[in-house]
Amino acid sequence: MARSESDTHRASTPAPSAQAPASAPSPRGRRVRLTVSRVDPWSAMKMSFLLSVALGIAGVVMVSVLWMILAGMGVFDQVNGLVGQIIQDGENTFDIMDFLGFGRVVSLAIVVGVIDVILMTALATLAAFLYNVSSSLVGGLQLTLTDD
């Protein structure tokens, strides 16, 4: 049986359906309720150590840049002139760089950074232990996460 050209065209194109498919509702984000029941003290210590080292380095860089900006603006020279006018002692001249030299300031910033690393690491580890004890009593911290 031979097909005519119109029959071939009809066979290749789908027939329109009686009903158009309903548009699917827009997907909404899933909401999941989770409970943080335990924090690993070792991971809290590692994370706090890395973050406090980064903050310590940033603090030393910040202090160095601030000192250079103040020196470039001539603030230390103005302080020397002001204190020289107040004291007016010809034999003993005041120089603020004896107290606030670049080496001293950076050394102090490094010492503060090292103390900061030690304290922040110890406090974060202690906080993880305390959270584990308190979450065993109360059940932990409940979070609701969404998938948007």
N, C-alpha and C positions, 0 to 999 in steps of 0.2 A: 504494500500500500504506500503510495507516494504522498508525501506531505507537501502542502502548498507553502509558499513563503509566509503567508499570514499565520499558518499553524505553527511554523517554526518560531516565529516571533512571539507568539502567545506562550509557547512551551518554555522559552528561555527567560521570560520575565515573570516573576512571581505575581500571583493574583493579589490584589489589595485585600487585606483582611477586613472583616466587618467592623472590628473594634481596633482602634489604635492602642498600643500598649500604654498603660498608665505610667507616667514618669515616676521613677523610683524616688523615694524621699531622700533628701540630702543626708548623707551620713553624718551622724553626730558623734562627737568624741566619746570614747569609753571613759567611764569613771571607775577608778579602782581604789578601794580603801586598803591601805597597807599600814602595818604597825611596825615601827622600829623597836624591836624588843631587846636588841643587844648591839653594842658598838665594840668592835675588836680593839682593845687597847694598843696592840702592836701597830695596827694600821693608823690609828689616831696619832700615835707617837711619830711614825714615819712622815705622815702628812704635815703635822705641826712642825716637825724639824725642818722639812723642806721649805715651808712657807715662812718660818721665822728666819731661816738663812737668807731667803730672798728679801725679806723686809730689812734685815740687818745690812745687807749689801746696798739696798736702796737708801737706807739711812746714812751710810757713810758717803755715798755719792751725793746725796742731798746736802749734807753738811759741807762737803768740799766745794760744791758749786756755790752755796750760799756764802762761804768765806771768800771765794774768789770774786763774787759779785760785790760784796761789801768792800773788799780791798780795791777793786777797780773803781768804785764810786768815791773812794777817798774817805770813807767813814772812820777808819782807824787813825788817819792823819788828823782829822777834825777832833777826835776824842783826845789825841795827844796834845793838840793845841789848847783845847778847853781845860784839860787838867793842868797843863803848864801855866795857864793864866790864873787858875785857882790857887795852885800851890806856890808859884813864883819863888822857887828855890833854885838859885843859880848853880849850886854845886851838884845837886842830885836831879837829873832830868828824868822825867817819867816817860816810859815807852810801853805802850799797851801790848806791843808784840812780845814783850817778855812774858806776858800772861796768856795772850791769845795768838801765839804764832801758829802758822799752818800745821806744823808737825804736831804740836800739842793738841790742837783741835781735832785733827784726824785721828790721833792716837786715842783720845778720849771717846770719839765716836766709835772706834773699833771695839774698845772695851765695853761700851754700852751695848753694842751690837752682840757681842759674845754673851754677855749677861742676859740679854733679851732672848737669844737662842736657847740658852739653858732653861730659863724660867718658863718661856712659852711651851717648850717641849714637855717639861715636867707638869705644868698646869693642864695641858691638853690630855696627857696620859691619865692624870688624876681625875680629870673630869669624865673620861671614858669609864674608869672604874666606878665612880660615883653614879653615873648614869645607869650602868648595869645593875648596881645594887638597888637603886630607886625604881628602875623599870621592872625588876622582879617583884617588887611590892605592889606597884600600881598598874603594871601591864604595858608600859611603854608609851611612845609617842605615836599617835595615829595621824596618818597623812592621807589625803585624797589626791590622787594623781589623775589627770585627764589626758587623753590622746587627741589633741586638736589638730 
